[in-house]
Amino acid sequence: MSWFYLVLAGVLEIGWPVGLKWAQSSSTRWQGIAVAVLFMAASGFFLWLAQRHIAMGTAYAVWTGIGASGTFLVGVMFFGDPSSLMRYLGVLLIVAGVVTLKLAH
């Protein structure tokens, strides 16, 4: 279950940068902040659960890797963030690192 909790924590990690992005607009400022705080809390809770059986360094690296990669993809798909082969290669390297940490656990 710990790896499930960790992946869930990583996916929830994507929500708080999205909330902060929404908070940039004055019309959705408070909703965006609320979304960011909610996702931070949920992500942190599941990271806490995962760390009961997964080493702290591994858990943190996987958590941030999923969050960073997912946030990059959400930014490109929904917010018009720049996209290039080198940026995708960078995300692929992050994912490769996360997979390596999982396999080495």
Secondary structure, 3 states (H helix, E strand, C coil): CHHHHHHHHHHHHCHHHHHHHHCCCCCCHHHHHHHHHHHHHHHHHHHHHHCCCCCHHHHHHHHHHHHHHHHHHHHHHHCCCCCCHHHHHHHHHHHHHHHHHHHHC
